[in-house]
């Protein structure tokens, strides 16, 4: 599949919904995601996966009001 920045994806084996943040050479895709705890996972670098290991998923609901506007990063 041809991924685009902003697509919401998940590993075919399961896991959280993740946002595509960069497309890389060789079909690799960089992603970031917010955990249920409101923490941004992937920090400055994100996680890299081969595009064929991902599937499209529906975006999740927005974070509840009252969450910090400045997310923590891991």
C-alpha positions in Angstrom: 0.0 0.0 0.0 1.1 3.5 -0.6 1.1 5.2 2.8 0.9 9.0 3.2 2.0 11.2 6.1 -1.0 11.5 8.4 -2.4 8.0 7.7 -3.3 6.0 10.8 -1.8 2.5 10.8 -1.3 -0.5 13.0 1.1 -3.5 12.8 -0.6 -6.4 11.1 0.2 -8.4 14.3 -1.7 -5.8 16.4 -0.9 -3.0 18.7 -1.9 0.7 19.0 -3.0 2.9 16.2 0.0 5.0 15.0 0.3 8.1 12.8 2.6 8.0 9.8 5.0 10.9 10.2 7.6 10.2 7.5 8.1 8.0 4.4 11.6 6.6 4.0 13.6 4.9 1.3 13.1 1.2 0.7 9.4 1.3 1.7 10.0 1.9 5.4 7.5 4.1 7.3 8.2 6.2 10.4 5.4 6.4 13.0 4.5 8.0 16.3 1.6 7.4 18.7 0.0 8.5 21.9 -0.6 5.9 24.5 -3.7 5.7 26.6 -1.7 7.6 29.3 -1.4 10.6 26.9 2.3 10.1 26.5 3.8 10.5 23.0 5.8 7.4 22.1 8.6 7.6 19.6 10.0 10.9 20.9 12.0 12.8 18.4 12.9 9.8 16.3 9.7 7.7 16.0 9.6 4.0 15.2 10.4 2.6 11.8 8.6 -0.3 10.2 8.5 -1.9 6.8 5.4 -0.6 5.0 4.2 -4.1 4.3 4.1 -4.9 8.0 1.3 -2.2 8.5 -2.4 -2.0 7.9 -4.8 1.0 7.8 -7.0 1.5 10.8 -9.6 4.1 11.7 -8.3 7.1 13.8 -9.2 6.8 17.5 -11.3 9.4 19.4 -9.5 12.6 20.5 -8.0 12.7 24.0 -10.5 13.7 26.7 -10.5 17.4 27.7 -8.2 18.3 30.5 -5.2 16.5 29.1 -2.0 18.5 29.0 -1.5 20.5 25.8 2.2 19.6 26.1 2.4 15.8 26.0 5.2 14.0 27.7 7.5 12.0 25.5 9.2 8.6 25.9 
